[in-house]
Amino acid sequence: MACSCRSLLSFSTVRKSQPCIPLSSAPVSQKPGYFTLALRYRGVSLICSNPRKFRASARSSMAEVEKGKGKVKVFDSEEEVAVDLAKYTADISNKITKEKSSFTVVVSGGSLIASLRKLVEAPYIDSIEWGKWHVFWVDERVVPKDHVDSNYKLAYDGFLSKVPIPPGQVYAINDALSAEGAADDYETCLKHLVTKNVLQVSSKTGFPKFDLMLLGMGPDGHVASLFPGHPLVKENKRWVTFIKDSPKPPPERITFTFPVINSSAYIAMAVVGAGKAPAIEKTLGKGQNSEVLPVGMVSPEDELTWFFDKPAASKI
């Protein structure tokens, strides 16, 4: 069965836009002007591009990150986040494409797309095996693909139009359908790709296992279109579901569920800006919070890596 969610990269109506705590440490990389320091505490990797500033933070909440929350990388600026995120993505792409014929990548909307800009520059634009990439969206607004609110348009303008991924390997929603219909169609599309061995299924959960998810986070701690306190956060049967009462406009969206998100092999969470700091404090800070935000529920099968600029990590 063909996937009606499959979309070409281009379409005519869209135009291109433009010692107080025991820590072990070791320098892990050297770049002009800065280096990163890897710290380990209670089994959690903590990485900062400015160890002196990180040391002060480690005395308070940073070193109290719970085991299982992943690897934390803090950089002085969003520019450094983008540089390291590109290297991280390219490294995983190179690893996976050496092992199999497809590399399944999921992206979100928002500021994440801007943070991927270094991938379209040297050396990555020429070294990544783009022909094996298959691109999906963790969520999408139910609007036309050329609409300003479309995550497809955002990704196309800022990233996809600049890299040679085959058009048939970019999977947008069918924007002619209702929210419920688009969610059903996208799930059918994923199941079709499983039968074609493009997409794998997790042996642990039975849900699709994407190779890499590149995600962002809203100021309220939402991930995909899974919002704090919304019933969809607890959905555990569907692969893709829909929402008609999104707290953030537009109200109608489709979204991957947490079982799908957490069946991924690798997840990179790129979070920048001071506006995200309170939600990050609730998620990774040492304080005990009765409310678990959606971002705190992200837990992939292999590895979770957080990419913060200094303002986003200012409260941990």
WOJO-V503659 format. One record per pair of residues at least 12 apart in sequence whose C-alpha atoms are under 10 Angstrom apart, sorted by the first residue. I is the first residue (numbers start at 1). GAP is how many residues later the second one is. If there is no record, write none. Layout:
{{I GAP} {I GAP}}
//
This chain:
{{1 187} {1 188} {1 190} {1 191} {1 192} {1 194} {2 186} {2 187} {2 190} {2 191} {3 168} {3 170} {3 171} {3 182} {3 183} {3 184} {3 185} {3 186} {3 187} {3 188} {3 189} {3 190} {4 167} {4 168} {4 169} {4 170} {4 171} {4 178} {4 181} {4 182} {4 184} {4 185} {5 165} {5 166} {5 167} {5 168} {5 169} {5 170} {5 171} {5 177} {5 178} {5 180} {5 181} {5 182} {5 183} {5 184} {5 185} {6 130} {6 161} {6 162} {6 163} {6 164} {6 165} {6 166} {6 167} {6 168} {6 180} {6 183} {7 138} {7 145} {7 160} {7 161} {7 162} {7 163} {7 164} {7 165} {7 166} {7 167} {8 158} {8 159} {8 160} {8 161} {8 162} {8 163} {8 164} {9 143} {9 144} {9 146} {9 147} {9 148} {9 151} {9 152} {9 155} {9 156} {9 157} {9 158} {9 159} {9 160} {9 161} {9 162} {9 163} {10 143} {10 146} {10 147} {10 150} {10 151} {10 157} {11 134} {11 135} {11 142} {11 145} {12 134} {13 132} {13 133} {13 134} {14 131} {14 132} {14 133} {14 134} {14 139} {14 142} {14 143} {15 131} {15 138} {15 141} {15 142} {16 137} {16 138} {16 140} {16 141} {16 142} {16 145} {16 146} {17 136} {17 137} {17 139} {17 140} {17 141} {17 144} {18 139} {18 140} {18 141} {19 36} {19 40} {20 35} {20 38} {20 39} {20 40} {21 20} {21 34} {21 37} {21 38} {21 39} {21 42} {21 43} {22 17} {22 18} {22 19} {22 20} {22 41} {23 15} {23 16} {23 17} {23 18} {23 19} {23 23} {23 35} {23 40} {24 14} {24 15} {24 16} {24 17} {25 12} {25 13} {25 14} {25 15} {25 16} {25 20} {25 21} {25 22} {25 26} {26 12} {26 13} {26 14} {26 21} {27 12} {27 20} {27 21} {27 22} {27 24} {28 19} {29 20} {30 19} {31 18} {33 16} {34 15} {34 16} {34 17} {34 41} {34 42} {35 13} {35 14} {35 15} {35 16} {35 40} {36 12} {36 13} {36 14} {36 15} {36 37} {36 38} {36 39} {37 12} {37 13} {37 14} {37 15} {37 17} {37 36} {37 37} {38 13} {38 33} {38 34} {38 35} {39 12} {39 15} {39 16} {39 19} {39 24} {39 32} {39 33} {40 23} {40 31} {41 17} {41 21} {41 22} {41 23} {41 24} {41 25} {41 26} {42 21} {42 22} {42 23} {42 24} {42 25} {42 26} {43 22} {43 23} {43 24} {43 25} {43 26} {43 27} {43 28} {44 19} {44 20} {44 21} {44 22} {44 23} {44 24} {44 25} {44 26} {44 27} {44 28} {45 18} {45 20} {45 22} {45 23} {45 24} {45 25} {45 26} {45 27} {45 28} {45 260} {46 12} {46 16} {46 17} {46 19} {46 24} {46 25} {46 26} {46 27} {46 28} {46 259} {46 260} {47 24} {47 25} {47 26} {47 27} {47 28} {47 259} {47 260} {48 24} {48 25} {48 26} {48 27} {48 28} {48 259} {48 260} {48 261} {48 262} {49 24} {49 25} {49 26} {49 27} {49 28} {49 31} {49 32} {49 260} {49 261} {50 24} {50 25} {50 26} {50 260} {51 23} {53 23} {53 257} {54 20} {54 21} {54 256} {54 259} {54 262} {57 256} {57 257} {57 258} {57 259} {58 258} {59 257} {60 225} {60 226} {60 255} {60 256} {61 220} {61 223} {61 224} {61 225} {61 226} {61 254} {61 255} {62 219} {62 222} {62 223} {62 224} {62 251} {62 252} {62 253} {62 254} {63 221} {63 222} {63 223} {63 253} {64 220} {64 221} {64 222} {64 223} {64 252} {65 218} {65 219} {65 220} {65 221} {65 222} {65 251} {66 217} {66 218} {66 219} {66 220} {68 231} {68 232} {68 235} {68 236} {69 214} {69 215} {69 227} {69 228} {69 229} {69 230} {69 231} {69 234} {69 235} {69 236} {69 237} {70 197} {70 198} {70 214} {70 228} {70 229} {70 230} {70 232} {70 233} {70 234} {70 235} {70 236} {71 197} {71 232} {71 233} {71 234} {71 235} {71 236} {72 197} {72 212} {72 232} {72 233} {72 234} {72 235} {72 236} {72 241} {73 197} {73 232} {73 233} {73 234} {73 235} {73 236} {73 237} {73 240} {74 197} {74 198} {74 232} {74 233} {74 234} {74 235} {74 236} {74 237} {74 238} {74 239} {74 240} {75 197} {75 232} {75 233} {75 234} {75 235} {75 236} {75 237} {75 238} {76 232} {76 233} {76 234} {76 235} {76 237} {77 195} {77 196} {77 231} {77 232} {77 233} {77 234} {77 235} {78 36} {78 37} {78 192} {78 193} {78 194} {78 195} {78 229} {78 230} {78 231} {78 232} {78 233} {78 234} {79 36} {79 38} {79 39} {79 230} {80 35} {80 227} {80 228} {80 229} {81 34} {81 35} {81 37} {81 189} {81 190} {81 191} {81 225} {81 226} {81 227} {81 228} {81 229} {82 30} {82 31} {82 32} {82 33} {82 34} {82 35} {82 36} {82 37} {82 188} {82 225} {82 226} {82 227} {83 32} {83 33} {83 34} {83 35} {83 36} {84 31} {84 32} {84 34} {84 223} {85 30} {85 31} {85 32} {85 33} {85 34} {85 129} {85 183} {85 184} {85 185} {85 220} {85 221} {85 222} {86 29} {86 30} {86 31} {86 32} {86 33} {86 34} {86 35} {86 38} {87 31} {87 32} {87 36} {87 37} {88 180} {88 217} {89 16} {89 27} {89 30} {89 35} {89 39} {89 123} {89 124} {89 125} {89 177} {89 179} {90 29} {90 33} {90 34} {90 35} {90 37} {90 38} {90 39} {91 33} {91 37} {92 119} {92 120} {92 174} {93 12} {93 35} {93 36} {93 37} {93 39} {93 40} {93 118} {93 119} {94 33} {94 34} {94 35} {96 36} {96 115} {96 116} {97 31} {97 32} {97 33} {97 34} {97 35} {97 36} {98 31} {100 32} {100 98} {101 30} {101 31} {101 32} {101 96} {101 97} {102 27} {102 28} {102 29} {102 30} {102 31} {102 32} {102 67} {102 95} {102 96} {102 97} {102 98} {102 109} {103 26} {103 27} {103 28} {103 29} {103 30} {103 31} {103 32} {103 95} {103 96} {103 107} {103 108} {103 109} {104 28} {104 29} {104 30} {104 31} {104 32} {104 65} {104 94} {104 95} {104 96} {104 105} {104 106} {104 107} {104 108} {104 109} {104 160} {105 28} {105 29} {105 30} {105 31} {105 32} {105 33} {105 65} {105 105} {105 106} {105 107} {105 108} {105 109} {105 159} {105 161} {105 162} {106 28} {106 29} {106 30} {106 31} {106 32} {106 33} {106 65} {106 104} {106 105} {106 106} {106 107} {106 108} {106 109} {106 155} {106 158} {106 161} {107 28} {107 29} {107 30} {107 31} {107 32} {107 44} {107 45} {107 48} {107 105} {107 106} {107 107} {107 108} {107 109} {107 117} {107 161} {108 28} {108 29} {108 30} {108 31} {108 32} {108 43} {108 44} {108 46} {108 47} {108 105} {108 106} {108 107} {108 108} {108 109} {108 115} {108 116} {108 117} {109 28} {109 29} {109 30} {109 31} {109 32} {109 40} {109 41} {109 42} {109 43} {109 44} {109 45} {109 46} {109 105} {109 106} {109 107} {109 108} {109 115} {110 39} {110 41} {110 44} {110 45} {110 105} {110 106} {110 107} {110 108} {111 43} {111 104} {111 105} {111 106} {111 107} {111 159} {111 160} {111 161} {111 162} {112 43} {112 102} {112 103} {112 104} {112 105} {112 157} {112 158} {112 159} {112 160} {113 38} {113 41} {113 42} {113 43} {113 44} {113 45} {113 46} {113 47} {113 101} {113 102} {113 103} {113 157} {114 40} {114 41} {114 44} {114 45} {115 43} {115 44} {115 99} {115 101} {115 155} {115 156} {115 157} {116 39} {116 42} {116 43} {116 98} {116 154} {117 41} {117 42} {117 45} {118 41} {119 40} {119 43} {119 44} {120 38} {120 39} {120 40} {120 41} {120 42} {120 43} {120 44} {121 41} {121 42} {124 39} {125 37} {125 38} {125 39} {126 37} {126 38} {128 35} {128 36} {129 35} {129 36} {130 33} {130 34} {130 35} {130 36} {131 32} {131 33} {131 34} {131 35} {131 36} {131 38} {132 33} {132 34} {132 37} {132 66} {133 31} {133 32} {133 33} {133 36} {133 37} {134 31} {134 32} {134 33} {134 34} {134 35} {134 36} {134 37} {134 64} {134 65} {134 76} {134 77} {135 25} {135 30} {135 31} {135 32} {135 33} {135 34} {135 35} {135 36} {135 37} {135 75} {135 77} {135 78} {136 16} {136 33} {136 34} {136 35} {136 36} {136 37} {136 50} {136 54} {136 74} {136 77} {137 14} {137 15} {137 18} {137 33} {137 34} {137 35} {137 36} {137 49} {137 76} {137 77} {137 78} {137 87} {137 117} {137 118} {137 119} {138 13} {138 75} {138 76} {138 77} {138 85} {138 86} {138 87} {138 102} {138 116} {138 117} {138 118} {138 119} {138 122} {138 123} {139 12} {139 13} {139 33} {139 34} {139 44} {139 84} {139 85} {139 86} {139 87} {139 101} {139 102} {139 103} {139 114} {139 115} {139 116} {139 117} {139 118} {140 12} {140 32} {140 33} {140 35} {140 39} {140 42} {140 43} {140 84} {140 85} {140 102} {140 112} {140 113} {140 114} {140 115} {140 116} {141 32} {141 34} {141 38} {141 84} {141 101} {141 102} {141 105} {141 108} {141 109} {141 110} {141 111} {141 112} {141 113} {141 114} {142 31} {142 32} {142 33} {142 34} {142 35} {142 36} {142 37} {142 38} {142 40} {142 41} {142 100} {142 101} {142 102} {142 108} {142 109} {142 110} {142 111} {142 112} {143 30} {143 31} {143 32} {143 33} {143 34} {143 35} {143 36} {143 107} {143 109} {143 110} {144 29} {144 30} {144 31} {144 32} {145 27} {145 28} {145 29} {145 30} {145 31} {149 100} {149 101} {150 25} {150 100} {151 21} {152 18} {152 19} {152 20} {152 21} {153 19} {169 29} {171 15} {171 18} {171 19} {172 14} {173 12} {173 13} {173 16} {173 81} {174 12} {178 64} {178 74} {178 75} {178 76} {179 62} {179 63} {179 64} {179 65} {179 72} {179 73} {179 74} {179 75} {179 76} {180 60} {180 61} {180 62} {180 63} {180 64} {180 72} {180 73} {180 74} {181 60} {181 61} {181 73} {182 58} {182 59} {182 60} {182 71} {182 72} {183 55} {183 56} {183 57} {183 58} {183 59} {183 60} {183 70} {183 71} {183 72} {183 73} {184 54} {184 55} {184 56} {184 57} {184 58} {184 70} {185 55} {186 53} {186 54} {186 55} {186 68} {186 69} {186 70} {187 51} {187 52} {187 53} {187 54} {187 69} {188 51} {188 52} {190 18} {190 49} {190 50} {191 16} {191 17} {191 48} {193 15} {194 14} {194 15} {198 12} {199 12} {200 64} {201 59} {201 62} {201 63} {202 58} {202 61} {202 62} {202 63} {202 99} {203 60} {204 59} {204 97} {205 54} {205 55} {205 57} {205 58} {205 96} {206 53} {206 54} {206 57} {207 30} {207 31} {207 32} {207 52} {207 53} {207 54} {207 55} {207 56} {207 57} {208 31} {208 51} {208 52} {208 53} {208 54} {208 55} {208 56} {209 50} {209 51} {209 52} {209 53} {209 54} {209 55} {209 56} {209 57} {209 91} {209 92} {210 50} {210 51} {210 52} {210 53} {210 54} {210 55} {210 56} {210 57} {210 90} {211 52} {211 53} {211 54} {211 55} {211 56} {211 91} {212 49} {212 52} {212 53} {212 54} {212 55} {212 56} {212 88} {212 91} {213 48} {213 49} {213 51} {213 52} {213 53} {213 54} {213 55} {213 56} {213 87} {213 91} {214 52} {214 53} {214 54} {214 55} {214 56} {214 91} {215 52} {215 53} {215 54} {215 55} {215 56} {215 80} {215 91} {216 52} {216 53} {216 54} {216 55} {216 56} {216 79} {216 90} {216 91} {217 52} {217 53} {217 54} {217 55} {217 59} {217 62} {217 63} {217 77} {217 78} {218 30} {218 53} {218 57} {218 58} {218 61} {218 76} {218 77} {219 52} {219 54} {219 55} {219 56} {219 57} {219 58} {219 59} {219 60} {219 61} {220 55} {220 56} {220 57} {220 58} {220 59} {220 60} {220 73} {220 74} {220 75} {221 55} {221 56} {221 57} {221 58} {221 59} {221 61} {221 62} {221 71} {221 72} {221 73} {221 74} {221 75} {222 57} {222 71} {222 72} {222 73} {222 74} {223 32} {223 33} {223 35} {223 38} {223 46} {223 70} {223 71} {223 72} {223 73} {223 74} {223 75} {224 29} {224 30} {224 31} {224 32} {224 33} {224 34} {224 37} {224 70} {224 71} {225 16} {225 17} {225 18} {225 21} {225 22} {225 23} {225 27} {225 28} {225 29} {225 30} {225 31} {225 32} {225 69} {226 16} {226 17} {226 20} {226 21} {226 28} {226 29} {226 30} {226 31} {226 32} {226 67} {226 68} {226 69} {227 19} {227 20} {227 21} {227 66} {227 67} {227 68} {228 19} {228 63} {228 64} {228 65} {228 66} {228 67} {229 62} {229 63} {229 64} {229 65} {230 13} {230 15} {230 16} {230 17} {230 64} {231 12} {232 23} {232 24} {232 25} {232 26} {233 24} {233 25} {233 26} {233 60} {233 61} {233 64} {234 23} {234 24} {234 25} {234 60} {235 21} {235 22} {235 23} {235 24} {236 21} {236 22} {236 23} {236 24} {237 20} {237 21} {237 22} {237 23} {238 18} {238 19} {238 20} {238 21} {238 22} {239 16} {239 17} {239 18} {239 19} {239 20} {239 21} {239 22} {240 14} {240 15} {240 16} {240 17} {240 18} {240 19} {240 20} {241 12} {241 13} {241 14} {241 15} {241 16} {242 12} {242 13} {242 14} {242 15} {243 12} {258 36} {258 39} {258 40} {258 41} {258 42} {259 39} {259 40} {259 41} {260 40} {261 36} {261 37} {261 38} {261 39} {261 40} {262 35} {262 36} {262 37} {262 38} {262 39} {262 40} {262 42} {263 35} {263 36} {263 37} {263 38} {263 39} {264 35} {264 36} {264 37} {264 38} {264 39} {264 40} {265 34} {265 35} {265 36} {265 37} {265 38} {265 39} {266 33} {266 34} {266 35} {266 36} {266 37} {266 38} {266 39} {267 31} {267 32} {267 33} {267 34} {267 35} {267 36} {267 37} {267 38} {267 39} {268 32} {268 35} {268 36} {268 37} {268 38} {268 39} {269 26} {269 29} {269 35} {269 36} {269 37} {269 38} {269 39} {270 35} {270 36} {270 37} {270 38} {270 39} {270 42} {271 35} {271 36} {271 37} {271 38} {271 39} {271 40} {271 41} {271 42} {272 35} {272 36} {272 37} {272 38} {272 39} {272 40} {272 41} {273 35} {273 36} {273 37} {273 38} {273 39} {273 40} {273 41} {274 35} {274 36} {274 37} {274 38} {274 39} {274 40} {274 41} {275 36} {275 37} {276 32} {276 35} {276 36} {276 37} {276 38} {276 39} {277 31} {277 33} {277 34} {277 35} {277 36} {277 37} {277 38} {277 39} {278 34} {278 35} {278 36} {278 37} {278 38} {279 13} {279 14} {279 15} {279 16} {279 17} {279 33} {279 34} {279 36} {280 13} {280 15} {280 16} {280 28} {280 32} {280 33} {280 34} {280 35} {280 36} {281 31} {281 32} {281 33} {281 34} {281 35} {282 13} {282 14} {282 33} {282 34} {283 12} {283 13} {283 14} {283 33} {284 12} {284 29} {284 31} {284 32} {285 28} {285 30} {285 31} {286 30} {287 29}}
//
